[in-house]
Amino acid sequence: MPTEKPRYCITVDDEMLKEIDDFRFDNRYNSRSQATLELIRLGLQALKEQKNSEEGE
């Protein structure tokens, strides 16, 4: 299915690929891309929360 969204490619080692696949299957994502996007979203959210927490100290 074509998309107008920007695309880019990343390279990961075997260990990280296994972790992504484990996350994918544990959370029933349809594709590695969906799982990877969710991991990125969760990571960015955690960074924002950490930054807000540090600024509130």
C-alpha positions, 0 to 999 in steps of 0.5 A: 500500500503506497504512502506519502509518508517519509521513509528511511532505512536503519540497520540493526544487529542480530540481537536488536532484531530479535528484541524487536521481533520479540516485542512485535510478537508479544504485542501482536503487531502485524509488522516489524515496522509497526513494532519499531514505530511503537518502540520509537514512540515509547522511547521518545515519550520516556525521554520527554517524561525524564526531561520534564521530571529533571526540570521539575526538581 
